[in-house]
Amino acid sequence: MASSDPIHVGVLFSSNGATATIERTQAFATFFAISEINAAGGINGRELIPIYYDPRGIPRHYQSFAERMIRDDKVNVIFGCYMSSTRKAVIPVVEKWRKLLFYPTPYEGFEFSPHVIYTGPAPNQNSAQLADYMTRHFGARIYLVGSDYIYPYESNRIMSDFILETPGGKKLAERYLPLDASEKDFIPIVRDIKAKAPDFIFSTVVGKATRMLYQAYADIGMDAAKTPIASLTTCEAEIAEMGCKIAAGHITSAPYFQSIASEHNQSCLARFRQQFGEEIEPNMCWEAAYFQTQLFAEAMREAGDDSYEALLPRLLGREYLAPQGKVAINPANHHTRLNPRLGRVNAAGGFDIIAESIAGGVEPDPYLVSHTGEEWSSLQYQLETKHG
């Protein structure tokens, strides 16, 4: 292959289906990074060209499109997947063909594939901080509600472990709804929440159903200031969809919020909006999709090749200044050192950052090897609570 030939990469996010609101932001973040890379001369003079398919949120489509990308489009790297069920559908494909998947989404941990780079937070980078903050500020009686697939079940199991290790911790209920749930499906759940009077609600509801949960919660007269919904997944994109009046007061744990005041972040947001307008709301998944594409390009410039064997050694241990701050790929587990934060939705629909990790961030521990008993605390993660 001549050195001037373009480099094709796979982009596998849904523009339709239950989780399209977030996946569209991930796709646009990837296209944005690719446009910046090409504007700066490409990768060693070679243009980066995305090969995009819309799997419509259906796991078997992710799998078949991944096969097509690799077999017919000759891609060596795929950026994609949101739900864990879709990631798990693609992993056997990249392992079989010895290719690489970059996965930019918070997930439940307890997984390793040598053919995946995980750039979203593991449980010790979002669940642990959220459990600690919520129990210290609101109490330890929790109501869990989630969508009916892998990530919510596993995240609720992990959150339950954190809560039950807390003095006075109690799980009041654990409920699940289908991804295509309707407004009426949430009415009995929020009524049950009101009757049981938890200290807070832990939501792993995703996609279009997120708005329905928060709307039903507001309609029944629950007060977010006293009994907030705490989430790992509700971000700026869902808030824009539901409206700030419904979202205000609720809390999310994530390494990235648009409100990060750094010049680096605000410049990145300005460039994105100049190119793509206001339709797409940047969020934690958008940011991970953006920085993983840039990180790939840096590694490939060194490798001179996007084959798995050439690229992987240049990725492992690599640092990058992302909009959230410095990140790095952990060479032992292929997950990413990130900068955990907690944000509370304000009246304007943005996030006020109420806690964040100290400089240097938190190393990924996807198996929660070192997090048992009293170690599951704010001291372990060194959160700095901000008041005001």
ChimeraX attribute file (.defattr): number of C-alpha atoms within 10 A of each C-alpha:
attribute: neighborCount
match mode: 1-to-1
recipient: residues
	/A:1	5
	/A:2	6
	/A:3	12
	/A:4	11
	/A:5	11
	/A:6	15
	/A:7	19
	/A:8	19
	/A:9	23
	/A:10	24
	/A:11	27
	/A:12	29
	/A:13	28
	/A:14	27
	/A:15	20
	/A:16	15
	/A:17	17
	/A:18	19
	/A:19	22
	/A:20	20
	/A:21	20
	/A:22	30
	/A:23	29
	/A:24	20
	/A:25	26
	/A:26	33
	/A:27	25
	/A:28	20
	/A:29	26
	/A:30	26
	/A:31	20
	/A:32	20
	/A:33	20
	/A:34	22
	/A:35	16
	/A:36	15
	/A:37	19
	/A:38	16
	/A:39	10
	/A:40	12
	/A:41	12
	/A:42	19
	/A:43	23
	/A:44	14
	/A:45	14
	/A:46	17
	/A:47	20
	/A:48	20
	/A:49	17
	/A:50	18
	/A:51	15
	/A:52	19
	/A:53	18
	/A:54	20
	/A:55	22
	/A:56	18
	/A:57	22
	/A:58	17
	/A:59	18
	/A:60	14
	/A:61	18
	/A:62	27
	/A:63	22
	/A:64	14
	/A:65	21
	/A:66	28
	/A:67	20
	/A:68	15
	/A:69	23
	/A:70	20
	/A:71	12
	/A:72	10
	/A:73	14
	/A:74	15
	/A:75	22
	/A:76	23
	/A:77	27
	/A:78	26
	/A:79	25
	/A:80	27
	/A:81	28
	/A:82	22
	/A:83	22
	/A:84	20
	/A:85	17
	/A:86	22
	/A:87	21
	/A:88	16
	/A:89	19
	/A:90	25
	/A:91	19
	/A:92	15
	/A:93	21
	/A:94	24
	/A:95	15
	/A:96	10
	/A:97	14
	/A:98	16
	/A:99	22
	/A:100	26
	/A:101	27
	/A:102	23
	/A:103	24
	/A:104	26
	/A:105	27
	/A:106	25
	/A:107	27
	/A:108	23
	/A:109	22
	/A:110	13
	/A:111	14
	/A:112	15
	/A:113	15
	/A:114	17
	/A:115	22
	/A:116	25
	/A:117	25
	/A:118	27
	/A:119	27
	/A:120	27
	/A:121	33
	/A:122	27
	/A:123	25
	/A:124	26
	/A:125	28
	/A:126	25
	/A:127	23
	/A:128	24
	/A:129	26
	/A:130	28
	/A:131	26
	/A:132	21
	/A:133	20
	/A:134	22
	/A:135	20
	/A:136	13
	/A:137	10
	/A:138	16
	/A:139	21
	/A:140	24
	/A:141	22
	/A:142	28
	/A:143	24
	/A:144	27
	/A:145	24
	/A:146	25
	/A:147	22
	/A:148	18
	/A:149	17
	/A:150	15
	/A:151	21
	/A:152	24
	/A:153	20
	/A:154	17
	/A:155	22
	/A:156	22
	/A:157	15
	/A:158	19
	/A:159	21
	/A:160	21
	/A:161	17
	/A:162	24
	/A:163	24
	/A:164	16
	/A:165	18
	/A:166	21
	/A:167	10
	/A:168	11
	/A:169	17
	/A:170	18
	/A:171	16
	/A:172	15
	/A:173	16
	/A:174	15
	/A:175	14
	/A:176	18
	/A:177	17
	/A:178	13
	/A:179	19
	/A:180	15
	/A:181	18
	/A:182	14
	/A:183	13
	/A:184	10
	/A:185	16
	/A:186	19
	/A:187	18
	/A:188	11
	/A:189	19
	/A:190	22
	/A:191	15
	/A:192	13
	/A:193	22
	/A:194	15
	/A:195	9
	/A:196	14
	/A:197	16
	/A:198	21
	/A:199	20
	/A:200	23
	/A:201	22
	/A:202	25
	/A:203	26
	/A:204	25
	/A:205	28
	/A:206	25
	/A:207	23
	/A:208	21
	/A:209	24
	/A:210	23
	/A:211	22
	/A:212	20
	/A:213	26
	/A:214	23
	/A:215	20
	/A:216	21
	/A:217	24
	/A:218	16
	/A:219	12
	/A:220	13
	/A:221	10
	/A:222	18
	/A:223	14
	/A:224	20
	/A:225	11
	/A:226	13
	/A:227	18
	/A:228	23
	/A:229	26
	/A:230	25
	/A:231	23
	/A:232	25
	/A:233	23
	/A:234	26
	/A:235	27
	/A:236	23
	/A:237	21
	/A:238	22
	/A:239	22
	/A:240	16
	/A:241	14
	/A:242	19
	/A:243	16
	/A:244	18
	/A:245	15
	/A:246	20
	/A:247	31
	/A:248	21
	/A:249	23
	/A:250	24
	/A:251	27
	/A:252	24
	/A:253	30
	/A:254	30
	/A:255	29
	/A:256	27
	/A:257	25
	/A:258	20
	/A:259	13
	/A:260	18
	/A:261	11
	/A:262	11
	/A:263	10
	/A:264	14
	/A:265	20
	/A:266	15
	/A:267	12
	/A:268	15
	/A:269	16
	/A:270	12
	/A:271	13
	/A:272	19
	/A:273	15
	/A:274	10
	/A:275	10
	/A:276	13
	/A:277	11
	/A:278	10
	/A:279	10
	/A:280	20
	/A:281	21
	/A:282	24
	/A:283	24
	/A:284	30
	/A:285	28
	/A:286	24
	/A:287	28
	/A:288	28
	/A:289	29
	/A:290	26
	/A:291	22
	/A:292	27
	/A:293	23
	/A:294	21
	/A:295	21
	/A:296	20
	/A:297	22
	/A:298	18
	/A:299	22
	/A:300	20
	/A:301	17
	/A:302	14
	/A:303	17
	/A:304	13
	/A:305	16
	/A:306	22
	/A:307	16
	/A:308	17
	/A:309	13
	/A:310	15
	/A:311	22
	/A:312	23
	/A:313	13
	/A:314	17
	/A:315	23
	/A:316	19
	/A:317	17
	/A:318	17
	/A:319	16
	/A:320	16
	/A:321	14
	/A:322	21
	/A:323	26
	/A:324	24
	/A:325	18
	/A:326	15
	/A:327	25
	/A:328	23
	/A:329	24
	/A:330	20
	/A:331	15
	/A:332	11
	/A:333	19
	/A:334	23
	/A:335	26
	/A:336	27
	/A:337	24
	/A:338	28
	/A:339	23
	/A:340	26
	/A:341	27
	/A:342	28
	/A:343	24
	/A:344	21
	/A:345	23
	/A:346	17
	/A:347	15
	/A:348	11
	/A:349	19
	/A:350	20
	/A:351	24
	/A:352	20
	/A:353	22
	/A:354	17
	/A:355	20
	/A:356	22
	/A:357	21
	/A:358	14
	/A:359	9
	/A:360	12
	/A:361	21
	/A:362	21
	/A:363	20
	/A:364	26
	/A:365	21
	/A:366	20
	/A:367	16
	/A:368	16
	/A:369	9
	/A:370	11
	/A:371	15
	/A:372	12
	/A:373	12
	/A:374	12
	/A:375	12
	/A:376	22
	/A:377	21
	/A:378	19
	/A:379	11
	/A:380	14
	/A:381	21
	/A:382	14
	/A:383	20
	/A:384	14
	/A:385	15
	/A:386	11
	/A:387	7
	/A:388	5
